[in-house]
Amino acid sequence: MILNMSSTAAFSAFAPLLAALAFVATVLVWPTWRGWRRTGVFPVVFTRKSGAGLQRLVGAAMGLLVLGFLAAFGWRAWAGPWGEWSASPQLVALGWTLVAAGWLLIVVAQRQMAASWRIGIDDRPTALVTHGVFGEIRNPIFTGMLVTFAGFVALAPAPWSLGGWIVAVALIRFQVAWEERHLLRQHGAAYAGYAARAGRFLPRIGRGLAA
């Protein structure tokens, strides 16, 4: 346990944990409850009966990944950094910048999706959102997640954090491919045309459908 630490050391130890908890609360817990209350539709749809087995597996893996990050940051705050590489002040500053930027992108995108926001693939029809940040990026929430996770890696650079980010990239890549096939079936030419002009994760990059 960390005892008698300086204020700077205490901030370095506890701030990433508090930020991770706030991130989960504001982009997962609160939007889920808000969407359920406003629409009567529970937005977490990985476990719907109509969902494929692989979808449920990916949903469980993503949930475990988030819990793993929280547990790792909790242990780090309690016992101190473990297995971390040296982090310069510039890297720490970059980390906080990435966390804030990714977090903001997710919040904005969730607001713009409104009632269409889901966690997972929903077999019930939802509107195709192409305005706001979606006009340039088809998957801004996933982009925000990867940017935020990269920020947390910079705040605690270690094999466990980098490995978690790599796993997140793989899971999101699979999820995006499945979601794009689903949206193409649901919206047809409208989605194909949208995909041709909006980048997958960044503006103008990755236009077209995933393989």
CYANA upper distance limits for C-alpha pairs under 8 A (distance plus 0.5 A):
  1 MET  CA     78 TRP  CA      5.58
  1 MET  CA     79 ALA  CA      4.92
  1 MET  CA     80 GLY  CA      7.67
  2 ILE  CA     77 ALA  CA      8.12
  2 ILE  CA     78 TRP  CA      6.53
  2 ILE  CA     79 ALA  CA      6.17
  2 ILE  CA     80 GLY  CA      6.77
  5 MET  CA      9 ALA  CA      6.40
  5 MET  CA     10 ALA  CA      6.50
  6 SER  CA     10 ALA  CA      6.58
  7 SER  CA     11 PHE  CA      6.66
  8 THR  CA     12 SER  CA      6.75
  9 ALA  CA     13 ALA  CA      6.63
 10 ALA  CA     14 PHE  CA      6.49
 10 ALA  CA     15 ALA  CA      8.40
 11 PHE  CA     15 ALA  CA      5.71
 12 SER  CA     16 PRO  CA      7.68
 13 ALA  CA     17 LEU  CA      8.17
 13 ALA  CA     76 ARG  CA      7.09
 13 ALA  CA     77 ALA  CA      5.21
 13 ALA  CA     80 GLY  CA      7.22
 13 ALA  CA     81 PRO  CA      8.06
 14 PHE  CA     18 LEU  CA      6.78
 14 PHE  CA     77 ALA  CA      5.62
 15 ALA  CA     19 ALA  CA      6.50
 16 PRO  CA     20 ALA  CA      6.51
 16 PRO  CA     73 PHE  CA      7.29
 16 PRO  CA    152 PHE  CA      7.64
 16 PRO  CA    155 LEU  CA      7.61
 17 LEU  CA     21 LEU  CA      6.71
 17 LEU  CA     70 LEU  CA      7.24
 17 LEU  CA     73 PHE  CA      5.58
 17 LEU  CA     74 GLY  CA      6.51
 17 LEU  CA     77 ALA  CA      7.52
 18 LEU  CA     22 ALA  CA      6.61
 19 ALA  CA     23 PHE  CA      6.47
 20 ALA  CA     24 VAL  CA      6.79
 20 ALA  CA     70 LEU  CA      7.06
 21 LEU  CA     25 ALA  CA      6.71
 21 LEU  CA     70 LEU  CA      7.60
 22 ALA  CA     26 THR  CA      6.52
 23 PHE  CA     27 VAL  CA      6.45
 23 PHE  CA     28 LEU  CA      8.25
 23 PHE  CA    103 TRP  CA      7.68
 24 VAL  CA     28 LEU  CA      5.76
 24 VAL  CA     29 VAL  CA      6.93
 25 ALA  CA     29 VAL  CA      5.32
 25 ALA  CA     30 TRP  CA      6.32
 26 THR  CA     30 TRP  CA      5.81
 26 THR  CA     31 PRO  CA      7.39
 27 VAL  CA     31 PRO  CA      6.56
 27 VAL  CA    103 TRP  CA      8.42
 27 VAL  CA    106 ILE  CA      7.58
 27 VAL  CA    107 VAL  CA      7.07
 28 LEU  CA     32 THR  CA      6.55
 29 VAL  CA     33 TRP  CA      6.83
 30 TRP  CA     34 ARG  CA      6.48
 31 PRO  CA     35 GLY  CA      6.34
 31 PRO  CA    110 GLN  CA      8.40
 32 THR  CA     36 TRP  CA      6.63
 32 THR  CA     42 PHE  CA      7.54
 32 THR  CA     43 PRO  CA      6.36
 32 THR  CA     44 VAL  CA      7.70
 33 TRP  CA     37 ARG  CA      6.59
 33 TRP  CA     42 PHE  CA      8.45
 34 ARG  CA     38 ARG  CA      6.63
 35 GLY  CA     39 THR  CA      6.36
 35 GLY  CA     40 GLY  CA      7.92
 35 GLY  CA     41 VAL  CA      7.54
 35 GLY  CA     42 PHE  CA      7.54
 35 GLY  CA     43 PRO  CA      7.16
 35 GLY  CA    114 ALA  CA      8.41
 35 GLY  CA    115 ALA  CA      7.18
 35 GLY  CA    117 TRP  CA      8.50
 36 TRP  CA     40 GLY  CA      5.37
 36 TRP  CA     41 VAL  CA      5.56
 36 TRP  CA     42 PHE  CA      5.30
 36 TRP  CA     43 PRO  CA      7.07
 37 ARG  CA     41 VAL  CA      8.40
 39 THR  CA    115 ALA  CA      7.41
 43 PRO  CA    117 TRP  CA      7.27
 43 PRO  CA    118 ARG  CA      5.14
 43 PRO  CA    119 ILE  CA      6.43
 44 VAL  CA    118 ARG  CA      6.51
 44 VAL  CA    119 ILE  CA      5.19
 44 VAL  CA    120 GLY  CA      6.91
 45 VAL  CA     51 GLY  CA      8.25
 45 VAL  CA    118 ARG  CA      7.39
 45 VAL  CA    119 ILE  CA      6.46
 45 VAL  CA    120 GLY  CA      5.69
 45 VAL  CA    121 ILE  CA      6.76
 45 VAL  CA    122 ASP  CA      6.37
 46 PHE  CA     51 GLY  CA      6.86
 46 PHE  CA     55 GLN  CA      6.68
 46 PHE  CA     56 ARG  CA      5.75
 46 PHE  CA     59 GLY  CA      6.34
 46 PHE  CA    119 ILE  CA      7.36
 46 PHE  CA    120 GLY  CA      5.38
 46 PHE  CA    121 ILE  CA      7.13
 46 PHE  CA    122 ASP  CA      8.44
 47 THR  CA     51 GLY  CA      6.89
 47 THR  CA     56 ARG  CA      6.48
 48 ARG  CA    122 ASP  CA      8.38
 50 SER  CA    123 ASP  CA      7.58
 51 GLY  CA     55 GLN  CA      6.88
 51 GLY  CA     56 ARG  CA      7.47
 51 GLY  CA    121 ILE  CA      7.88
 51 GLY  CA    122 ASP  CA      8.30
 51 GLY  CA    123 ASP  CA      8.43
 52 ALA  CA     56 ARG  CA      7.10
 53 GLY  CA     57 LEU  CA      6.77
 54 LEU  CA     58 VAL  CA      6.62
 55 GLN  CA     59 GLY  CA      6.61
 55 GLN  CA    120 GLY  CA      7.94
 55 GLN  CA    121 ILE  CA      8.42
 55 GLN  CA    175 GLN  CA      8.29
 56 ARG  CA     60 ALA  CA      6.60
 57 LEU  CA     61 ALA  CA      6.60
 58 VAL  CA     62 MET  CA      6.57
 58 VAL  CA    171 LEU  CA      7.03
 58 VAL  CA    175 GLN  CA      8.04
 59 GLY  CA     63 GLY  CA      6.71
 59 GLY  CA    120 GLY  CA      7.67
 60 ALA  CA     64 LEU  CA      6.64
 61 ALA  CA     65 LEU  CA      6.57
 61 ALA  CA    171 LEU  CA      8.42
 62 MET  CA     66 VAL  CA      6.85
 62 MET  CA    168 ALA  CA      7.76
 62 MET  CA    171 LEU  CA      7.68
 63 GLY  CA     67 LEU  CA      6.78
 64 LEU  CA     68 GLY  CA      6.37
 65 LEU  CA     69 PHE  CA      6.79
 65 LEU  CA    164 GLY  CA      7.39
 65 LEU  CA    168 ALA  CA      8.08
 66 VAL  CA     70 LEU  CA      6.85
 67 LEU  CA     71 ALA  CA      6.57
 68 GLY  CA     72 ALA  CA      6.52
 69 PHE  CA     73 PHE  CA      6.60
 69 PHE  CA    161 SER  CA      8.05
 69 PHE  CA    164 GLY  CA      8.21
 70 LEU  CA     74 GLY  CA      6.50
 71 ALA  CA     75 TRP  CA      6.62
 72 ALA  CA     76 ARG  CA      6.56
 73 PHE  CA     77 ALA  CA      6.59
 74 GLY  CA     78 TRP  CA      6.77
 75 TRP  CA     79 ALA  CA      6.31
 75 TRP  CA     80 GLY  CA      7.83
 76 ARG  CA     80 GLY  CA      5.16
 76 ARG  CA     81 PRO  CA      5.61
 76 ARG  CA     82 TRP  CA      7.19
 77 ALA  CA     81 PRO  CA      8.10
 81 PRO  CA    156 ALA  CA      8.23
 82 TRP  CA    158 ALA  CA      8.41
 83 GLY  CA    158 ALA  CA      6.30
 83 GLY  CA    159 PRO  CA      7.68
 84 GLU  CA    156 ALA  CA      6.99
 84 GLU  CA    157 PRO  CA      5.92
 84 GLU  CA    158 ALA  CA      4.72
 84 GLU  CA    159 PRO  CA      7.85
 85 TRP  CA    156 ALA  CA      8.49
 85 TRP  CA    157 PRO  CA      6.10
 85 TRP  CA    158 ALA  CA      6.21
 86 SER  CA    157 PRO  CA      7.98
 87 ALA  CA     91 LEU  CA      6.45
 87 ALA  CA     92 VAL  CA      7.06
 87 ALA  CA    154 ALA  CA      8.02
 87 ALA  CA    155 LEU  CA      7.98
 87 ALA  CA    156 ALA  CA      8.17
 87 ALA  CA    157 PRO  CA      7.39
 88 SER  CA     92 VAL  CA      6.88
 89 PRO  CA     93 ALA  CA      6.61
 90 GLN  CA     94 LEU  CA      6.65
 91 LEU  CA     95 GLY  CA      6.59
 91 LEU  CA    154 ALA  CA      6.54
 91 LEU  CA    155 LEU  CA      7.83
 92 VAL  CA     96 TRP  CA      6.89
 92 VAL  CA    154 ALA  CA      6.60
 92 VAL  CA    155 LEU  CA      5.76
 93 ALA  CA     97 THR  CA      6.73
 94 LEU  CA     98 LEU  CA      6.65
 94 LEU  CA    151 GLY  CA      7.55
 94 LEU  CA    154 ALA  CA      7.62
 95 GLY  CA     99 VAL  CA      6.68
 95 GLY  CA    150 ALA  CA      7.75
 95 GLY  CA    151 GLY  CA      4.44
 95 GLY  CA    152 PHE  CA      6.65
 95 GLY  CA    153 VAL  CA      7.80
 95 GLY  CA    154 ALA  CA      5.23
 95 GLY  CA    155 LEU  CA      5.83
 96 TRP  CA    100 ALA  CA      6.63
 96 TRP  CA    151 GLY  CA      6.59
 96 TRP  CA    152 PHE  CA      8.25
 96 TRP  CA    155 LEU  CA      7.80
 97 THR  CA    101 ALA  CA      6.56
 97 THR  CA    151 GLY  CA      7.68
 98 LEU  CA    102 GLY  CA      6.41
 98 LEU  CA    147 VAL  CA      6.29
 98 LEU  CA    148 THR  CA      6.17
 98 LEU  CA    150 ALA  CA      7.44
 98 LEU  CA    151 GLY  CA      5.18
 99 VAL  CA    103 TRP  CA      6.44
 99 VAL  CA    147 VAL  CA      7.20
 99 VAL  CA    148 THR  CA      4.72
 99 VAL  CA    149 PHE  CA      7.65
 99 VAL  CA    150 ALA  CA      8.08
 99 VAL  CA    151 GLY  CA      5.31
 99 VAL  CA    152 PHE  CA      7.21
100 ALA  CA    104 LEU  CA      6.57
100 ALA  CA    148 THR  CA      7.71
101 ALA  CA    105 LEU  CA      6.73
101 ALA  CA    144 GLY  CA      7.97
101 ALA  CA    147 VAL  CA      7.94
101 ALA  CA    148 THR  CA      7.80
102 GLY  CA    106 ILE  CA      6.81
102 GLY  CA    143 THR  CA      7.79
102 GLY  CA    144 GLY  CA      4.45
102 GLY  CA    145 MET  CA      6.71
102 GLY  CA    146 LEU  CA      7.97
102 GLY  CA    147 VAL  CA      5.49
102 GLY  CA    148 THR  CA      5.19
103 TRP  CA    107 VAL  CA      6.86
103 TRP  CA    144 GLY  CA      6.65
103 TRP  CA    145 MET  CA      7.91
103 TRP  CA    148 THR  CA      6.71
104 LEU  CA    108 VAL  CA      6.66
104 LEU  CA    144 GLY  CA      8.23
105 LEU  CA    109 ALA  CA      6.57
105 LEU  CA    140 PRO  CA      7.30
105 LEU  CA    141 ILE  CA      7.35
105 LEU  CA    144 GLY  CA      5.99
106 ILE  CA    110 GLN  CA      6.54
106 ILE  CA    140 PRO  CA      7.23
106 ILE  CA    141 ILE  CA      5.24
106 ILE  CA    142 PHE  CA      8.36
106 ILE  CA    144 GLY  CA      5.80
106 ILE  CA    145 MET  CA      7.73
107 VAL  CA    111 ARG  CA      6.77
108 VAL  CA    112 GLN  CA      6.80
108 VAL  CA    133 VAL  CA      8.48
109 ALA  CA    113 MET  CA      6.63
109 ALA  CA    132 GLY  CA      8.42
109 ALA  CA    133 VAL  CA      7.11
109 ALA  CA    134 PHE  CA      7.97
109 ALA  CA    140 PRO  CA      6.88
109 ALA  CA    141 ILE  CA      6.69
110 GLN  CA    114 ALA  CA      6.79
110 GLN  CA    117 TRP  CA      6.92
110 GLN  CA    141 ILE  CA      7.83
112 GLN  CA    129 VAL  CA      8.23
112 GLN  CA    131 HIS  CA      8.14
112 GLN  CA    132 GLY  CA      7.39
113 MET  CA    117 TRP  CA      5.84
113 MET  CA    129 VAL  CA      6.70
115 ALA  CA    126 THR  CA      8.39
116 SER  CA    126 THR  CA      5.81
116 SER  CA    127 ALA  CA      6.47
116 SER  CA    128 LEU  CA      8.27
116 SER  CA    129 VAL  CA      8.25
118 ARG  CA    122 ASP  CA      7.75
121 ILE  CA    179 GLU  CA      6.89
121 ILE  CA    182 HIS  CA      8.07
125 PRO  CA    186 GLN  CA      7.81
128 LEU  CA    187 HIS  CA      7.96
128 LEU  CA    191 TYR  CA      8.12
129 VAL  CA    134 PHE  CA      7.20
130 THR  CA    134 PHE  CA      5.36
130 THR  CA    135 GLY  CA      5.49
130 THR  CA    138 ARG  CA      8.28
130 THR  CA    194 TYR  CA      7.94
131 HIS  CA    135 GLY  CA      5.37
132 GLY  CA    136 GLU  CA      8.33
133 VAL  CA    137 ILE  CA      6.63
133 VAL  CA    140 PRO  CA      7.47
134 PHE  CA    138 ARG  CA      5.80
134 PHE  CA    139 ASN  CA      7.73
134 PHE  CA    140 PRO  CA      7.29
134 PHE  CA    198 ALA  CA      8.11
135 GLY  CA    198 ALA  CA      6.77
136 GLU  CA    197 ARG  CA      8.29
136 GLU  CA    198 ALA  CA      5.36
136 GLU  CA    199 GLY  CA      6.66
136 GLU  CA    202 LEU  CA      7.94
136 GLU  CA    203 PRO  CA      5.51
136 GLU  CA    204 ARG  CA      7.61
137 ILE  CA    198 ALA  CA      5.82
137 ILE  CA    199 GLY  CA      5.40
137 ILE  CA    200 ARG  CA      6.20
137 ILE  CA    201 PHE  CA      6.19
137 ILE  CA    202 LEU  CA      6.17
137 ILE  CA    203 PRO  CA      5.97
137 ILE  CA    204 ARG  CA      8.43
138 ARG  CA    195 ALA  CA      7.72
138 ARG  CA    198 ALA  CA      6.48
138 ARG  CA    199 GLY  CA      6.56
138 ARG  CA    200 ARG  CA      5.61
138 ARG  CA    201 PHE  CA      7.08
139 ASN  CA    143 THR  CA      6.80
139 ASN  CA    176 VAL  CA      8.33
139 ASN  CA    200 ARG  CA      6.43
139 ASN  CA    201 PHE  CA      6.10
140 PRO  CA    144 GLY  CA      6.48
140 PRO  CA    201 PHE  CA      6.84
141 ILE  CA    145 MET  CA      6.70
142 PHE  CA    146 LEU  CA      6.78
142 PHE  CA    172 ILE  CA      7.43
142 PHE  CA    201 PHE  CA      7.94
143 THR  CA    147 VAL  CA      6.69
143 THR  CA    201 PHE  CA      5.99
143 THR  CA    202 LEU  CA      8.09
144 GLY  CA    148 THR  CA      6.48
145 MET  CA    149 PHE  CA      6.55
146 LEU  CA    150 ALA  CA      6.53
146 LEU  CA    165 TRP  CA      7.91
146 LEU  CA    168 ALA  CA      7.81
146 LEU  CA    169 VAL  CA      7.55
147 VAL  CA    151 GLY  CA      6.77
148 THR  CA    152 PHE  CA      6.94
149 PHE  CA    153 VAL  CA      6.78
149 PHE  CA    165 TRP  CA      6.74
150 ALA  CA    154 ALA  CA      6.84
150 ALA  CA    165 TRP  CA      7.21
151 GLY  CA    155 LEU  CA      6.85
152 PHE  CA    156 ALA  CA      6.74
152 PHE  CA    161 SER  CA      8.14
153 VAL  CA    157 PRO  CA      5.52
153 VAL  CA    158 ALA  CA      7.78
153 VAL  CA    161 SER  CA      5.79
153 VAL  CA    162 LEU  CA      6.49
153 VAL  CA    165 TRP  CA      7.98
156 ALA  CA    161 SER  CA      7.40
157 PRO  CA    161 SER  CA      6.89
157 PRO  CA    162 LEU  CA      7.44
158 ALA  CA    162 LEU  CA      6.65
159 PRO  CA    163 GLY  CA      6.28
160 TRP  CA    164 GLY  CA      6.60
161 SER  CA    165 TRP  CA      6.81
162 LEU  CA    166 ILE  CA      6.82
163 GLY  CA    167 VAL  CA      6.78
164 GLY  CA    168 ALA  CA      6.69
165 TRP  CA    169 VAL  CA      6.78
166 ILE  CA    170 ALA  CA      6.92
167 VAL  CA    171 LEU  CA      6.69
168 ALA  CA    172 ILE  CA      6.50
169 VAL  CA    173 ARG  CA      6.56
170 ALA  CA    174 PHE  CA      6.89
171 LEU  CA    175 GLN  CA      6.66
172 ILE  CA    176 VAL  CA      6.45
173 ARG  CA    177 ALA  CA      6.88
174 PHE  CA    178 TRP  CA      6.94
175 GLN  CA    179 GLU  CA      6.58
176 VAL  CA    180 GLU  CA      6.50
176 VAL  CA    210 ALA  CA      8.17
177 ALA  CA    181 ARG  CA      6.93
177 ALA  CA    209 LEU  CA      8.41
177 ALA  CA    210 ALA  CA      5.84
177 ALA  CA    211 ALA  CA      7.42
178 TRP  CA    182 HIS  CA      6.74
179 GLU  CA    183 LEU  CA      6.56
180 GLU  CA    184 LEU  CA      6.55
180 GLU  CA    209 LEU  CA      7.28
180 GLU  CA    210 ALA  CA      7.52
181 ARG  CA    185 ARG  CA      6.80
182 HIS  CA    186 GLN  CA      6.70
183 LEU  CA    187 HIS  CA      6.24
183 LEU  CA    188 GLY  CA      7.93
183 LEU  CA    191 TYR  CA      7.12
184 LEU  CA    188 GLY  CA      5.30
184 LEU  CA    189 ALA  CA      7.89
184 LEU  CA    191 TYR  CA      6.14
184 LEU  CA    192 ALA  CA      6.99
187 HIS  CA    191 TYR  CA      6.01
188 GLY  CA    192 ALA  CA      6.92
189 ALA  CA    193 GLY  CA      6.47
190 ALA  CA    194 TYR  CA      6.72
191 TYR  CA    195 ALA  CA      6.51
192 ALA  CA    196 ALA  CA      6.77
192 ALA  CA    208 GLY  CA      7.96
192 ALA  CA    209 LEU  CA      8.00
193 GLY  CA    197 ARG  CA      7.28
194 TYR  CA    198 ALA  CA      6.65
195 ALA  CA    199 GLY  CA      7.60
195 ALA  CA    200 ARG  CA      8.19
195 ALA  CA    207 ARG  CA      6.27
195 ALA  CA    208 GLY  CA      5.48
195 ALA  CA    209 LEU  CA      6.79
196 ALA  CA    207 ARG  CA      5.64
196 ALA  CA    208 GLY  CA      5.18
196 ALA  CA    209 LEU  CA      8.20
197 ARG  CA    204 ARG  CA      7.78
197 ARG  CA    207 ARG  CA      6.58
197 ARG  CA    208 GLY  CA      8.15
198 ALA  CA    203 PRO  CA      6.97
198 ALA  CA    204 ARG  CA      6.57
198 ALA  CA    205 ILE  CA      8.38
198 ALA  CA    206 GLY  CA      8.45
198 ALA  CA    207 ARG  CA      6.18
199 GLY  CA    203 PRO  CA      5.31
199 GLY  CA    204 ARG  CA      5.14
199 GLY  CA    205 ILE  CA      5.19
199 GLY  CA    206 GLY  CA      5.35
199 GLY  CA    207 ARG  CA      5.01
199 GLY  CA    208 GLY  CA      8.21
200 ARG  CA    205 ILE  CA      7.05
200 ARG  CA    206 GLY  CA      5.44
200 ARG  CA    207 ARG  CA      6.52
200 ARG  CA    208 GLY  CA      8.38
201 PHE  CA    205 ILE  CA      7.71
201 PHE  CA    206 GLY  CA      7.63
202 LEU  CA    206 GLY  CA      7.96
